[in-house]
Amino acid sequence: MPPILDKKKCNACGTCADICPTHVFRPMGKGVSPLVKYPEECWHCNACVLDCKQSAIRLRLPLPAMMLHVEAAPRQGK
């Protein structure tokens, strides 16, 4: 799932394009919001979300990434 860029909040600073380890974002020039050029390359590392000072980026995590292992308590009486 690709990152979602809110163009109303984005100030086109380019931080997301600079910080992304897989180069998902493509800078479009001064004053223009970056383009999510390679959405399939997103690792969902959250770096762009954490570094965006405008809170203009959010991630939708794929279901396998949201699943957590939880140990169940031992059954009583056995």
C-alpha positions in Angstrom: 0.0 0.0 0.0 1.5 3.3 -1.0 2.0 6.3 1.3 -0.8 8.9 1.1 0.3 12.5 0.6 -2.1 15.2 1.6 -1.4 18.0 -0.9 -3.3 20.5 1.1 -0.9 20.1 4.1 2.3 19.5 2.1 4.6 22.5 1.8 6.8 20.8 -0.8 9.9 20.8 1.4 11.2 17.5 -0.1 12.0 15.9 3.2 10.1 12.8 2.4 12.0 12.3 -0.9 15.3 12.9 0.9 14.6 10.5 3.8 12.9 7.6 2.0 15.4 4.6 1.8 13.6 3.2 -1.2 13.1 6.4 -3.1 9.3 6.1 -3.3 8.9 9.8 -3.6 10.0 11.8 -6.7 10.7 15.5 -6.1 8.8 17.6 -8.7 10.6 20.9 -8.2 10.5 23.9 -6.0 7.0 24.6 -4.6 5.4 21.4 -6.0 4.4 18.4 -3.9 6.5 15.3 -4.5 5.0 12.5 -6.5 4.6 9.0 -5.1 6.5 7.5 -8.0 7.2 3.9 -6.8 4.4 3.0 -4.4 5.2 -0.8 -4.6 8.6 -0.1 -3.2 7.4 1.2 0.1 8.7 -0.7 3.1 6.3 1.0 5.5 9.2 2.0 7.6 7.3 5.2 8.7 10.4 7.4 8.2 8.5 9.8 5.9 5.6 10.1 8.4 7.8 10.7 11.4 10.0 13.4 9.6 7.2 15.3 7.9 6.8 18.5 9.9 3.5 19.2 8.2 1.9 15.8 9.1 1.1 15.5 5.4 1.9 11.8 5.0 0.1 8.8 6.3 0.6 5.1 5.8 -1.9 2.3 5.4 -0.2 -0.8 6.6 -0.9 -4.1 4.8 -2.7 -6.7 6.9 0.4 -8.9 7.4 2.3 -6.0 8.8 -0.4 -5.3 11.3 -0.6 -8.8 12.7 1.2 -9.3 16.0 2.1 -12.5 17.9 0.4 -12.6 21.3 1.2 -15.4 23.7 -2.0 -16.8 25.3 -2.0 -17.4 29.0 -1.7 -21.1 30.0 -5.0 -22.9 30.4 -6.1 -23.4 34.0 -6.8 -27.0 35.3 -4.4 -28.8 33.0 
